[in-house]
Amino acid sequence: MSTYPTNHELGRMNVVTLADTPALSRDVRLDIATIQSAWPDFEGSFDSLRGRTMMGLFYGADGVYRMSTSRLDRDHDNPRGHDETVIPGGRYLRLRLRGSAPAVYGDIAPAFEVLFAHADHDPTRPHIEYYRREGEVDCLVPISASS
């Protein structure tokens, strides 16, 4: 099993295990301007963000960014017509960013560079931005099962 550092100047790193999570999503082109302009519309399509887990999934090989939210009981009939997806579980190397929004969002790309430098990356799963709350983002890179 690989050993991962626990601290970096950007934040704390550790290994976490996620369960497969049913979600509602919308795919956009993997382009920063497209992604930034699409989030407000995606978030605004829900009755409320209360209780929602908002995540961005990167499928780099396909050039796709998937805006996602875990499926809630009140989403039972999916009246907004979002795509149905599953956020893949498994082991991830996580770096938690904390700071003032929107400045903290500028640390996301450097955080993924750090994670990829330390992770035995599993290319079959996406890497994930998990928006925990304003000013707090978990950056997650999937770890190969052999790690």
Buried (B, 14 or more C-beta within 10 A) or exposed (E): EEEBEEEBEBBEBEBBEBEEBEBBBBBBEBEEEEBEEBBEEBBEBBEEEEEBBBBBBBBEEEEBBBBBBBBBEEBEEEEEEBEEBEBBEBBBBBBBBBBEEEEBBEBBEBBBEBBEEBBBBBEEBBBBBBBBEEBBBBBBBBBBEEB
